[in-house]
Amino acid sequence: MEVIEGCRLPVLRRNQENEDEWPLAEILEREDISGRKVFYVHYIDFNKRLDEWVTPERLDLKKIQFPKKEAKTPTKNGLPGSRPSSPERELKKTLDLSLHPSTAGIGKTIPTPKRKLEAVSLATQCSPATPVAAAPEIPTPVYAQNGSARRPVPVGAGRKRKANCLGTDEDSQDSSDGIPSAPRMTGSLVSDRSHDDIVTRMKNIECIELGRHRLKPWYFSPYPQELTSLPVLYLCEFCLKYLKSLKCLQRHLTKCNLRHPPGNEIYRKGTISFFEIDGRKNKNYSQNLCLLAKCFLDHKTLYYDTDPFLFYVMTEYDCKGFHIVGYFSKEKESTEDYNVACILTLPPYQRRGYGKLLIEFSYELSKVEGKTGTPEKPLSDLGLLSYRSYWSQTILEILMELKSENGERPQITINEISELTSIKKEDVISTLQYLNLINYYKGQYILTLSEDIVEGHEKAMMKRHLRIDSKCLHFTPKDWSKRGKW
């Protein structure tokens, strides 16, 4: 029985606690290496970063499913339809970039009801309150009260504003999140699965050496084809230039004068620095950064023109220089209030608080600009986890600092939370829904902070050692609308 591309069958996965796990996988490619067949497989319902080459003994040929033949679509004159454009042609047009992969849901949120929200109260341990059957529509002023467990006193209804809800997109964003999730079809990040061909679905780089780290890429990245067959791709960790051998890298380092990203240092505290890089002035560095980032990002498309973007690179300093930790890109002009286009923490620095620090820094820039911001949607599962965590901690921090005055529950509006944090109102509402804080009681919406929520927040904040110090930020926003074509 011959195994061909497109077949689906159970495949034994490595490094699993349960060695007998045989998830369904699709054969994407097959090759003969030293006379032995190997197969590149994608595990169905698993993230692409887990795709791998497997040997025949890991395939369960008894349950093989052959691909169905697709009927050709004739045109009016009876001729077959036009051929799709080749992967090479598409790669010349675009560079795929994204915000991390998506594998799992983040938890259920409350569906939006038809009824409009009049007011919201906040009670630390509210007396009998009926759980909200449906989440509120996004209001402009929403009142919150805190303090005793007395019955909430109704407050005047504020002006109502229709939610700027966009359609949902991809599996990385739950349709019930309440966050606008359909991306624009122009600009920095565009969700585009039409380019999801066999070439771009397969990892093409085996290993990357970046400074003292060796990184195993998760996804395809359009580096020059002659470099994809190398066992190791070498990168200069300061200018990110790619080289084919260690000897070439050593020769390059004798000429490369950079010891930090080629931009303005706008923040420094301890060993952490942020550099602002203009995608037009430093085009080579920006494009090399995009190529590196594409190895670990998947779901969106970035046009190769970096001119409309600013790149904020976070570094860690030691005696040898400023080493890249992660970055986020941002449009110079965004009509949709996007303050992040693409965000990435490199794998050696993940799960150490750097991702949340990048997010906090993006909102700190928005505060200086006097704007509210939001990341481009859809977010991947890892991106959404990081943002959910940041939004939750930041909003709970505001709510827990509220103090009662004259025995009355303190009040705060959604607008005020948004202004204090620079988090867009839609994200504030969706976070309250996600935390399940909104309840409906006696014709009024209230926010209930349970002991579990408070304890969980306090534990999370104790673990969060890395924070942005606004006093260390030296940043002057530019009005790009008055600067011609950037």
N, C-alpha and C positions, 0 to 999 in steps of 0.2 A: 504494500500500500504506500503510494507516494504522497508525501506531505508537501503541499504547495502553498504559495502565498494566499492569504485570505482564509485559510482553514482555521477552525476553532476547535480546541480540545483541552482537557484538563492538563495542567503542567505543574510539576512539583516545584514549590518555591523554596529557596534557600533561606537560612538564618531565621527560621520560624520556630517558636516554642513548640508548636505542634508539627512535627516532621511529616505527618500524614496529610497536610493541607495541600489539596490539588485544585486551585482556583482555575476557572475557565480563562483561556488566553487565546489571542489571535496571532497567527504567524504573519509577521510583516516582511521578513526577508530570510533567505537561506543561502548558505555559502559552503564551499568545500575548503577546509583548511587542512593541509597535509593529508589529503585523501579521506578526511573525516567530515561528515556533514554537521553543521551547527545551524541553529535557528534563532532568529531575533524575534522575541515574543512580547506582546503587550497584554498584561493581565486585565481582563474586563472588569470595570468598576473599581480599578486601582489607578493610582496616579501614574502618569507617564514616567516619572523619575525612577520607578521600580522596573521599567522595561530592561530586558537583559538578553544576552546570548545564552542558549541552553543546548545541551547535548541530547541526542535521540532518546537515551534511557530515561530522561525526565518527562517524556511525552507519554500520555495515555492514549495510545492509538485505537483502543477499543471504543472510545466515545468521540471519535473525530467527526466534525461537522464540516462538510465541504461548502465552499461559497456558492451562492445561487447565481446563475447567469443572469445578467441584466439585459433586458431587451433594448435593442437600438431604437432610438427615437427618430423616425423619418421626418424629413422636412416636407414642404408642400409638394415639391417635385419628386418625392419618393426617395431622395438621397439621405444618407445618414447625417446626423447633426454634426456641427463643427467640432474639431478636436479641442480639448482644453489646453490652455497654455502650459508650457513645460515648467517643471520646478525651477530650472535655471533662469528662465525668463522672469518668473515671479520673484526670485531672490534678488534679481537686479533692481526690482522696483521697491522692495520693502525689506525691512529688517524686523524680524519678530522679537518682541520684548514683552515682558509681563511682570506681574506682581506675585510671584510664587504660584505653585500649583494648587489644585483643589482636589481634595479626596473625600472629605467628610462634611456633614452638616454641622452647624454650630449650635443647634438647639432651636426649639420652636419659639416663635414670637406670636404676639397676639394679633389676630386679623383686624383690619380696620372696619369700623362700623359705618353705617350711613349717617347716624346721628352726629351732630357737630358738638365739639367739646365746649362747654361754657366756662368751667373753672376747675382747678385742681387744688386739693389740699394735701399737705404733708403732715403725717402723724407718726411719731417714733414708734409707738405700739398702739395702733388704733383699736378701739373697741369694735364690736361686731361689724364687720364690713363685708359686703358681698363681693366676691372676686369678680373682677371686670369680665363681662362676657365678650366684650369686643373692645379693641383699642381705639383711642380717639384719633380723629383727623387732626392734622397739624394746625394749631391755632397760632395767632400772632402773640397776644398776651395770654399767658396761662398762669394762674395764681397758685402758689404753693404755700401751705401753712405747716408749722411745726410746733410741737409743744405738748400740751396735755391731750388726754384721750377723750376730751369732751366732744359732743356732737359738733361737727364743723358748721360754722356760720356761713351761709351762702354769700358769695361775693358777686359783684356785678359782672355781667358777661362782657368779655372783651370783644374787640373786633375779630372777625373770623377771616381766615385766608385759606384759599384752596391749596392743598398740598401739591407741590411741584413734582408729582410722581411720574417717573418714566417707566417704561416697560422693563420686564426682567430680562436677564441674559445669562445663559450658561449655568452650569451646575454649581459654580462657585458662589452664587448669590441666591439666597432663598427668596422666593417670590413674596413671602410674607414678612420680609425684613422691615419694610417701611422705608428703606433707603432707596433713593432714585438709583436705578442700577443699569439702565440702558445707556451705553456710551455714545458720545458723538461720533459721527462718521468722518470727521476731519480732525487734524491736530495730532496730539502726542500719542495717545493710546487708543487703539481701535480694536475691538474684539473682532477677529476675522478668522473663521474656521475654513474658509474656502481654500486657504493655502495649506490646509492640514493634509498634505500629500505624504506618500511613503518616505520621500527624502527628508522632509522636515520632522517626521515622526520618529526618526531614529537618531540616537546620540551619535555624533560623528567625531567627538574628541575623547580620547581615552583618558588623558590625565593632563592637568595644567600645573606647572610649578610657578608660584607667585611668591617671591621672597623666600621665607623659611617654611612656607606651606605648600603641600601638594594637594590639589583639589581634584575630586572626581566629578566631572560635570553631570548634571541631571538631564539636560535637554540638548537638542540640536542648536548649533550656533553657526552662522554663515562665515566662518573663517575661510581663507583661501583653501581650495580643495587639496593642493599639494601638501598642506600641513595636517590634514585630517588623518593621514595614514601613519603619522609619527607616534611612537609610544608615549612621548611627553612633549607638550607644547610649552615653551618657556616664555614668560612675560617679565618685562621690567616692571617692578612693583611701583615705580615712581611715575613713569610716563606711559605705562601699560602697553608699550610696543611689543608685538609678538615676534618670536624668533624660533628658528627650527632646531637649534642645538645649544648645549651648554657653552660651547666655545664661542658661538655667535653672541650669546648673552654676556659672557665675560668681556668680549671685545666691545660690545655696546656700552657696558657699564663704565669703561674707561673714558668714554666720550660723553655720556649722559650726565649733565650737571644738576639735574633735578633731584631734590631730596624731599620734595613735597608736591602735591598736585599744583598744576600751573595756574593758580588763581589767587584771589585775595583771601587772606585768613580773616574771617569775620567773628570767630569765637575761639577762645582758649580758656580752659580751666583744667588744671592738673596736666594730665597727659593727653586729654581729649581736645582736638581742634576740628573746626569746620572750615572748609574752603569753598568759596563761591566761584564757579567756573562758567564763563559765558560760552555757549555752544557755537557762537559765530567766531569769537576771537581764538578759541582753542579747539578747533574742529577736529584735529587728529586725535587729541586726548579724549574728546567726547565720544568720537566714534569707536575708539578702542575700549572705552568704558562700556559702551553699549554692547560690543561683541562679547566682552567678559560677562556682563550681566545676563546676556541671553542664555548662557550655559546653565543658569539657575532659575530662569524665569520662562514662562511658557505661553500664557493665554492671550496676550494682546500683541498688537503690531505697532511698531514705531517706524515712521518714515525716516530714511537714512539722513535726511536733512536735519542737522542739529541746531541750526541757526535760531529757531524760535524758542529754545530752551535754556534754562539755567540749571546747572548741576551742582548740588551741595554734597561734597564728599567729606565724610567723617573719617578722621585719622587718629591713630594712637602713636604718640611720640616716644622714641628712645634715642640712644646715642647715634644710631645709624640713620635716623631720619623719621619722617612722618609716614606711617604704614597705613594703607587704606583698610578700613573696617567695613564700610558700607556707604551708601549714597541714596539720595532721592533726586529726581528731576522735577522740574516745574516749568510750566509755560510762562513766558514773559508777559503775555496778555491772555487772560482766560475770562471769557464772558460767563462761564458757568461757576465761577468762584472755586475752581480747582486749585488747591495749594500743593498737591502732589500729583505728578503724572505717573511716575514709576519709583518704586522703593525696594531696596535690597540690603540685607545684611549678609556678608559673605559667610559661607558655612563654618569656617573655624571660629567665628565670633557669635554664632547664633546661640540662643538660650542663655545669654549673659546680660540681658537688659539693654543691649545696643539698639535693637529694633524699636523699642518703646522710646528710647532717647532720640532716635531719628524722627519719630512721629511728633514728639514733644517739641523738637526744634522747628519743625515745619509750622506748628501752630504758634510758636514764639515769633516767627517771621510774620505771620498773619496779624499778630497783635501789634507789631511795629507798623505794619502797613495800614492798620485800622480797619481790617476786613475780617469777615468770617470765612472759613475755608472748609473744604471737604476733599477727600481723595477721589480720583477718577474711579468710576465703577465699570464693570463689576470687580469686586475684590476676590482674590482666591481664598481658600480656606485658611491658610496661614496668615495672609494679609488681614482677613476679616477678624481672625482671632486676636491679632495684635491691636487692631483698631478698637475692637469691642472692649478689650481689656483697658486700653488707654482712656477711651470715652467713659467707661464705667467708673474707673478710679477718679478721674478728673471731676465728673459730675457729682459723685458721692462725696467727694472732698468739699465741694461747694455746699451741698445740702446739709452735711453734718456740722458745718461751721455756722449755720444759721442759729441765731439766738432770739428767744422770745422777748418781746417788749410789752410792758404793762399787762402782763398775763395773757396777752394775745399770741396766737401762733404767728411766727414770723412769716412774711410773704415774700415770694420771689417769682418773677415771671420767666417764661421760657426765653424771652428776648434778653433778659438780664443774664441768665446763665450763658446764653450764646455770646453776649458781649464780653463777659468775664473770661471765657475760655477760648473765644474765637472759633468754637465748634459750631457748624451750621445747625440751624434750628431743626431741620429734618433729622440730623444725626442725634441731636439731644432727645427728640421724641422717640426715635427708634431704640435708643439705648434704654430709656425708661421702660419701654415695652419689653425689651429683651430681658431686663432685670425683673420683670413682672411686678413693678412697684405701683402701677396704676390700678386702683380699685374704684368701684362705683358704689356709693352709699347715700341713700335718701335723696336721690335726684342730683347728686353732686359727685364729681370725680375727686378722689384724694390719692395722695402718695403715701404708701406705708413702708417705713423702714423697719424691717424685722430685726431681731437680735442676730439672726444668722447672717443677714446682709452686712450689718455693722461689724460683726466679728470677722467675717471674711474679708471685708475691706481693710480693717486694721492689720490683719496678718499679711495681706498683699502689700500694703504700704511699708511694712517693716522690712520686707524683702527687696524693696525698690530703692537701691542705694544710688543709682545713677540718676541725676536730675539736671535739668538745664538751669543755669544761673543767669537770669536776664541781665545782671550787672556786667557779665563778661561778654555780652553780645555787642559788637560794634558794626551796625548794619544800617545803611541808609537806603530805603527803597527808591527805585527809579521809576519815573513815569514813562513807560515804554511807548505809549501812544504818541508822545511828542518827540520820539527819537528816530523818526523815519522808519525804515525797515530794519529795526534793531541795530 
